[in-house]
Amino acid sequence: MSVSHRVLSPSSPADTAPGGVSFQHLAHLTDDIGVFEGAVLTVPVREGGYCVDDVARAFVVTAREPEGSAALTELATTYLSYVLDAQADDGAFRNRRAVDGSWSDAAAVDDGWGRALWALGTGVARAPELSDWRALEAFTKGAALRSPSTRSMAFAGLGAAEVLAVRPRDVVARELLSDAATLIAPPDPLLGRRPTPAEGWHWPEPRLSYANAALAETLLAAGSLLGVWKWLTEGLAMLSWLVETETTDGLVSVCPASGWGIGEARTPFDQQPVDVAALADACARAFDVTADPRWSAAVGRCSAWFEGANDAGTVLHDRDSGGGCGALAGRVGHADQGAESTIAMISTFQQAKRLGVDGGTD
């Protein structure tokens, strides 16, 4: 299979949205197929190929940018095509793709499925002129499936929330969001379906792992869009606890990639940008639902994390390239500017800018 590769010029002024959030490095990582997963410093690692998780994330941030451009539309079109191509006939999604366009794994109902549905829901809600009927059709097919993974269901539920924002009576989206919230929400302890949580541990799992805030955000979305007060209040309580737990001396300090559980020692390093982005998304939704300024302030701290207000005092935003550096490793930042970290930074800056607490735009 012959595939041509077009990489947008990283110096093009159109790669920066009019509002100041830079898409320059994301464009540099992108060719005709999708966004390359890895980079050595700012150089794309082409042999590593692409994954639907990153391409779906990239579509979300390009589609929701309120002040777009022709360059951003071109990027979004590329990402949407990848997500649509990744879907199998049964609604599941393949993930990994090589530079020759071939797929290297089977379709599954995992995080890639969840993030793909999040992207498709975003297309339905925020880029209807781009996605037309295709995003809704693909979302509907994929949303008929269910995953046993809490996070996969959370990501899919956030896609359903996007659909419900513009199609509030969509039965498929309502059922998916409801099922996601039911999987996440702690059952009533009076029914004997879970042990009483440890003192001070207000979380439905015994360990924090990755994208933790997405669970709370899904409950907030389900509670507000489906009118279920229990989910809304539980989501706010979970998010309050998570923000408190992941704030140290006024700085965002998310749990390490290895996770953290009850009674364990906690290292302040190997913090992942994607976890900060999930926290910013959840706090932004909490502000939208409650108008409580403490949530917008938390989004501002997430934005500041990329600018050096973190445990290492390290700036992870490369203003020259427009890229986001990887995890806080030891007392320094990982210098490679791959897709996940760059998209996480863009997403966080978008939320901060929208709420007027941005510290990361040009």
N, C-alpha and C positions, 0 to 999 in steps of 0.2 A: 504494500500500500504506500503510495507516494503522497507525502504531505509537505506543503510549503510552509515555511515559518516566517512570520512577520512579527518583528518586535518593535513596538512603538518607541519612538525616540524619547529617551529619558530627559532630554532637554526641552521638549516641546512645552510651551506655556499652556497649551490646552490640557495638559495632564494635571493641572491644578484647578480645582473647582473655583468658581468666582469668589466663594466665601473664604478661601484660604486653606482648606484641608487639601494636602498634597496627595495626588495619586501617581506622582512621577515614578516612584520605584515600583509600584504595583504594575504600571504599564510596562516598565523595563523587564519585569518578570514574565510578561504575557506574550504569547505568540498566537498563531491562528487556531490552536487547539484549546489552550487554557492557560492557567498560571502555573509556572514551575514551582514545585513544592519547596525545593531547597536552594540555597545560595551560599557561596563562599565569599564572605564580606558582601559585596553588592553584585557579584557575578552569578547569574543563574546556573544551577547544576542541571543541565539538560538531560544527562543520562539518568537522573532520578525520576524524570517524568512528572506526572500530575496525579492528583487525587481529588475525588469528588468533594471531600470535606473542605479543602481549601478553595476549590472553584466555587462551591456553594457560598462560602463565606464572602468570597470576592464579589459574587453577584449581589448579595445582600447590601454590601456597602456602596456599590455603584448604583444600584437601583433606588436606594433610599436617599441619595445625595440630592438635597432640594434645589441646588443650583448647578445643574449638570452642564455638559458641553457635548459637542460632537464626539470628542475623544472618549468621554465616559460612556456615551451610548454605544460606541464601538466595542469597548471593553465589556459592557454588560451583555451585548449581543453574543459575544464569544463565550462568555461564562454560561449564559442560559442554554446555548446550543450544546455545550458539554453536559450540563445537567440532564437535559432532555435525552441526549444520546446514551447516557448512563443507565437509563431505566430499562429494565427487562419487561417482557410481556406480562409477567405476574404482578408488576408494580414495585418489585424490589429494585435495588440499585447496585451496579458495579461501582468500584471505587478507583482502582489504580489503572493508569493508562500510560503507555510508552510514547516516546516522541514520534514513532511511526504511525500512531493512531490506534494501535491494537490494545485491547483490554487484557489484563493479566490476572484477573480474579473473577470469581463467580458473583452473581448478584446476591445480595444479602439484605437482611433487615437489621441494620446496626446503626452506628453513629452516622455513617455516610447516608443511609436512608433518611434518618432524622434531619440532618442538615440539608439534604436535597429538598425535602418537603418544606423546610423553613425558607429556602431560596424560592421555591415555586410559589409558596404563599405570598412572599414578598413581591414576586412578579405580578401576581393577581392584584394585589393591593396598590402597589406603587409604580408599576411600569406596565399598565394595561396596553398601551400603544405598542410596546415592544413584545410582550408575551402573547398578546391576543388570546385566542382560545386555548393555545397549547399548554400554558402553565396550569390553567385550571383543570384541563383534562388529565394532565400528568399527575397533578396533586390529587385529584379525586381517585385515580387508580392506585396511587401509592398509599393514600390515607385509608384504604380499605384493609391494610395490613396492620399488624401490631408487633411490637418488639418486647421481649422480656426485660430489656435494659432500661433502667430508670432514666438515664441521660438521653438515650436515643429517643425515648418517648417525650422527654422534655423538649428536645430540639424540634421534633415533629409537631408537638403541641404549640410551639411558638409560631410555626408555619400556619397552623390552623387558626391561631389568633389573628394573623395577618389577613387571612381570608375573611374571617368574621367581621373585621373592621369595615369591610366594604360589602359583605354578603352575610348580614347577621342571622339569616335563617338557613344558611347552608347546613343541611343535616349531617353530611359527612364530616365537615369541619367541627361541628358541635360535638359529635360523638367522639372524634379523635381527641379533642381538647379535654373533654370530660374523662375519657379513659386515662389520659396522661396524668391529670390531676389526681384521679383515684389511685393510681399507682404510686404517686409521690407522697400524697398527704398521709400523715400518720393516722392509722385507724384509731377509733375511739378506744382508749385503754379500758373502759368499762366492759367492752366486749371481749377482752382477754386476748386480743390478737397481736399484742406487742408488749414487751416488758416496759416497766416504768423507766424512762430515760435517766441516765446518770445526772446527778445534781449539776445544774448549770450547762447541760449539753442539750440545747434546743435544736436538734437536727434529727431527721428521720432515719439516718444511717449511723452506724457506730464509727465511721471514719469519713473525713472529708477527703475528696480525691481531686477530680478535675472539673472545671466549669460548674462549680458548686452552685453559684448564684442562679444558674439557669433553672434549677429546680424551684427555687422560691419565685422566680419570675413567672414560670408556668402556672403556679398556683395563683399569683396575682392576676394573670391574664384570664384564667378560668373563672376566678371569683368575680371579676369585674364584668366580663363579657357574658358569662352564663348566669350571673345573678346568684351565686352561691356564697353566702356570707362567710361560712366556715373556711372555705378555701382562701378567701381574701384575707381574713384575719390571720390564718395560719401562715400564709405567704409573707405577710408583713412581719409577723413574729420571727419567722425563720431568717428573714433578711436582716432584721434588726440585730439578731444574735450574730449572724455571719459578719456584718459590718463591724460590730464591736470586737469580735474575735480576730478579724483580719485588719485591725487598726492598732498600730504601736506608736506611741508618742506622737499622735496626730498624723501619722503616715500610713498609707495603705501597705499592708504586709500580708499578702495572700499565702496560703499554705503551700509547701513545696510540692514538686511534681510527684514525689514519693508518697504524698498523702500525710495525713495526721489524724490520729484517733484518740479516743478516751484513754487517759493515763500515759500517753507517750510523750517523750521529749520532742520538742519541735524546733527544727532548724529554720533560721530566717532566710535561707538562700535556696537556690534553684526554683525561684518563683517564675511562673510562666505568664507572659503577656496575655494569653488567651483567657486566663483566669481573671485578670484585671478587667478585660473587656466584658466578660460575663457579669462581673460585679457592676460595672458601669451601666450595662443594659438594664439589669434588674433595678438598680436604684433610679434610673431614668423613668422606668415604668411606674415605680412606686411614687415618684413625684407627680407623674401624669395622673395617677389615681387619687392621690391625697392632697397635692399642692403643698406638702410639708417641705419647707426649705432644707431640712436636714438631709433629705435625699439628693437634692441638687448639689449640696455641699459635698456629699460623698462622691458624686460624679466628678466634681472638680478635683478631688484628691486622687481619683483614678487617673485623670488626665495628667496631673502633676507627677504621678509615679513615673511616667515615661520621660519627664523632663528632669529627673534626678531627685525628686522628693520620695525616695525609697530607702530601704535599709542599707544599701551600699553607697548612696549618694551619687549614683551613676546615671548619666543621661543616656537613655535608650532611643531617643529620637535623633536620627541623622538628618539635619536640616538641609544638608547639601544634596543627598540622594533622595530624600523623602521617604526613606525606609525606616523600619522599626527593628531594633536589635533583639536578639533572643533573650533567654532567661538570665536572671541574676544568678551567676555561678560564682560561688565564693563571695568575694567583696568587689567583683567587677561584673560587667555585663558581657554576655556572649555577643561577639561582634558580627556574627553572620546575620544577614538581613533576609531571612526566608519569607515565604508567603504568609505563614500563620502569624508570625510576630508583627509583620507589616500590616496585615489586615486588622489584627487586634488593635493596633495603635490607631489606625484610621477610624475604626468603629468607635473607639473611646473618644477620640477627638470630635467626631460627629455628634455624639450625645452631649458632650460638654459644650460645644458651640451652640447646639439647639437650645440648651437650657441657659445659655449666657454665662457659663462658668469656665469657658475654654481657656486653656493656657498652652495649648499645643499647636495652634495654627500659625501660619506665617504672618 
